[in-house]
Each structure stands twice: as C-alpha cells, then as structure tokens.
Amino acid sequence: MNIIITSEILGGLFMENDYIKESKIIEKNDKEKEIELMVSIMKAKKELEEANKNFEYAQDDLIDYYTYQIKACRAKFNYLVKQAKEQGIVLDMINQIEIKLNEAI
C-alpha cells in the first residue's frame, strides 16, 4: 500500500499551525468588571432613548420595528441593572461616570 502525500495536504497541515498563536489571557479585576457593566448600562440606556426617539417619527412598517426594538432595549437595560444590583453596584455612580466620560470627550 502506497501513501501519497501531496503538497496540498502538507500545506493544509502547516497552515493550521501558522494560525495558532499563544496569547496571554488577562483576567479582569472586580473594579474593571464593574466599570464595564456600568458602561454597558449607559450604552443600553442610550440605545433605549434612541429607539424611543425613532419610534416617535416612525411611519408604516417601521412602527412595528421600533416597538420591538424598544422592547429589546428595555429588556437588555433591565437585565444589566439587575446584574448591577446583584453585585452591589450603586447605580447613582453611573451618572457620575457619564459626566466624567462626557468631560473627557
């Protein structure tokens, strides 16, 4: 029995190794996770406000679209707020961070 190894087979084997890279996984500390959650809450709040504004000017089929978008944004926002409360994050800090972020921009 003869086994024929073509350059295509060898090339495929070596190409897989080219794409494997070792990367160091950096764990986020608790403070970084809290900040990320608060930023996510601010983004979700802004998305909900934008969806509400768009709904006001929607016509025809877009009314249904924005209705579902508002519902989805509200569910996301409520979920993130619930996560923050479970972690004991004070949500009043969000407004302070939002002000600081706006000042930085």
MODELLER restraints for C-alpha pairs under 7 A, 6 or more apart:
rsr = mdl.restraints
at = mdl.atoms
rsr.add(forms.Gaussian(group=physical.xy_distance, feature=features.Distance(at['CA:38:A'], at['CA:94:A']), mean=6.10, stdev=0.5))
rsr.add(forms.Gaussian(group=physical.xy_distance, feature=features.Distance(at['CA:41:A'], at['CA:77:A']), mean=6.21, stdev=0.5))
rsr.add(forms.Gaussian(group=physical.xy_distance, feature=features.Distance(at['CA:41:A'], at['CA:80:A']), mean=5.98, stdev=0.5))
rsr.add(forms.Gaussian(group=physical.xy_distance, feature=features.Distance(at['CA:41:A'], at['CA:81:A']), mean=6.85, stdev=0.5))
rsr.add(forms.Gaussian(group=physical.xy_distance, feature=features.Distance(at['CA:44:A'], at['CA:73:A']), mean=6.50, stdev=0.5))
rsr.add(forms.Gaussian(group=physical.xy_distance, feature=features.Distance(at['CA:44:A'], at['CA:76:A']), mean=6.76, stdev=0.5))
rsr.add(forms.Gaussian(group=physical.xy_distance, feature=features.Distance(at['CA:44:A'], at['CA:77:A']), mean=5.37, stdev=0.5))
rsr.add(forms.Gaussian(group=physical.xy_distance, feature=features.Distance(at['CA:45:A'], at['CA:77:A']), mean=6.34, stdev=0.5))
rsr.add(forms.Gaussian(group=physical.xy_distance, feature=features.Distance(at['CA:47:A'], at['CA:73:A']), mean=6.60, stdev=0.5))
rsr.add(forms.Gaussian(group=physical.xy_distance, feature=features.Distance(at['CA:48:A'], at['CA:70:A']), mean=6.05, stdev=0.5))
rsr.add(forms.Gaussian(group=physical.xy_distance, feature=features.Distance(at['CA:48:A'], at['CA:73:A']), mean=5.23, stdev=0.5))
rsr.add(forms.Gaussian(group=physical.xy_distance, feature=features.Distance(at['CA:48:A'], at['CA:74:A']), mean=6.39, stdev=0.5))
rsr.add(forms.Gaussian(group=physical.xy_distance, feature=features.Distance(at['CA:51:A'], at['CA:66:A']), mean=6.25, stdev=0.5))
rsr.add(forms.Gaussian(group=physical.xy_distance, feature=features.Distance(at['CA:51:A'], at['CA:69:A']), mean=6.50, stdev=0.5))
rsr.add(forms.Gaussian(group=physical.xy_distance, feature=features.Distance(at['CA:51:A'], at['CA:70:A']), mean=5.63, stdev=0.5))
rsr.add(forms.Gaussian(group=physical.xy_distance, feature=features.Distance(at['CA:52:A'], at['CA:70:A']), mean=6.53, stdev=0.5))
rsr.add(forms.Gaussian(group=physical.xy_distance, feature=features.Distance(at['CA:55:A'], at['CA:63:A']), mean=6.28, stdev=0.5))
rsr.add(forms.Gaussian(group=physical.xy_distance, feature=features.Distance(at['CA:55:A'], at['CA:66:A']), mean=5.38, stdev=0.5))
